[in-house]
Amino acid sequence: MYVLALRVWQFRNYEQAQLEFSPQLNIFVGANAQGKTNLLEALYYLSTLRPLRPVRESDLVRWGATETRLSVRFVREELTDELQLRLPLQTKRQVWLNGEPVSRQSSLVGYLGTVCFTAQDLQIVRGEPADRRRFLDTEIALLSHRYLYSLAHYKRALEQRNNLLRAYQEGIGTLDSLPEWNAQLVKYGARLFHSRKQFLERLTHSAQGVHSALTGEQERLELLYQPGLPIGTTLLEKEEDWHEAFVQALHQAERDEVRRATTLVGPHRDDFAIQIGGYDARLFGSQGQQRTCALSLRLSEVPLFESIKGEPPVVLLDDVFSDLDPERRARLVAFLQPRAQTLITCTDLTPFSPELIAQSAIFHVSAGSVQRDERA
């Protein structure tokens, strides 16, 4: 899978831009705050139908404009597709695939496969459990529409169950429908437990190889799933076993949940530990080690995606060299060749050899304007 061309119109700080890409390495170079990340976000948004950064969709529309439009041509399964998107400020988003309108837009999530690293990904290592759950949900949803469906239904059941518990505590409701919401919570929650465990197992295997390459085989990375069930719960292999474990956990927690008016067990309390050589990377890792861990997690999705989809995704790397020493920078650049089409932002070209620059597409970005260096 690789992108042939991208068009943006009234997107972020771009009035309009049209780019054609190399199927291998594409480098966006320029000073900070010029619009390099915005070009990666355009592709990410077309892939996931969600902004790259935690903002409202309306913030993607250029200041003073009434709508934004995006278009991408890409090769998927050896066929050329075109995805077009229109995002007005006042009405709903519209999407077309090969000229045909798409009514169920969620079916397009991951159709253009991307793996994207930004500085925000450091929160996967440094941040709270919610940051790691968000990482799991985003990445598994790109690989499985069944997971996306189950996640939406789980969140809805969780909200309704918590509303029921609050209403009972406030004396304005009963618990008569609690068994029904328990059944919904367990049905979809068991799928989430099972999918997250499987994904983390596969990701761990892949991430260890990536991390070893980036660190010169000096560090070993481990990812340990911590399900939102009572401490000591065995990591189970089958979805039906997760179902039974969740039923038991809800039964044991019911008295406390009624008293506290909230659901205390379930996938919404999941986490996973990130360890380097047996030590918690969040507590004991240096900035460079933490960034390398986050990079390893993202880049490990490339072979994982390829094993599931049969072709590699498009790799988007934003501000990837910060906090990395020269050796790790060199290993990262070496690792990227020529695994997948890669789009990378940087402030200068010093991390790249003259030979690699000559083989790459170089784009100079300044104040919402982008020009390809035809000499490269």
Number of C-alpha atoms within 10 A of each C-alpha: 23 26 25 17 15 21 19 22 20 20 26 22 19 21 16 17 17 13 15 15 21 18 20 20 22 22 24 25 20 20 14 15 13 18 22 28 20 20 25 22 22 24 26 23 18 24 22 21 19 17 19 20 11 8 10 10 16 17 12 23 23 17 15 7 14 13 20 23 20 22 21 24 19 20 15 17 12 10 8 14 18 18 22 20 20 17 20 17 16 9 9 9 16 15 24 17 15 13 11 10 14 14 10 8 13 15 11 20 20 22 16 25 27 27 22 24 23 19 15 15 21 19 18 24 26 20 13 12 19 15 17 20 18 12 17 20 16 15 18 21 20 21 19 14 16 13 20 20 13 19 20 12 17 24 16 14 22 22 15 15 24 20 15 23 22 20 15 16 16 10 9 9 13 13 13 8 10 14 11 11 18 17 14 16 27 23 21 21 26 25 21 28 27 20 20 23 19 16 16 19 16 15 23 20 15 19 29 21 15 26 27 15 18 24 18 12 12 10 16 15 22 24 18 14 19 21 24 18 22 18 8 8 13 12 14 14 12 14 17 14 14 24 21 12 19 25 18 14 18 21 12 13 15 17 11 13 18 18 12 14 20 18 19 20 19 23 25 20 15 20 20 20 16 24 21 19 12 11 14 14 21 22 11 12 18 12 16 15 21 25 24 26 30 25 24 25 26 23 25 22 23 23 21 21 21 15 11 11 14 12 19 23 27 26 27 25 23 22 16 19 23 13 16 17 10 11 11 19 20 16 14 24 16 14 14 15 13 12 15 20 22 26 24 22 26 21 15 13 15 9 15 15 11 12 9 15 17 12 13 19 22 24 22 18 22 16 14 18 16 22 14 17 11 8 7 14
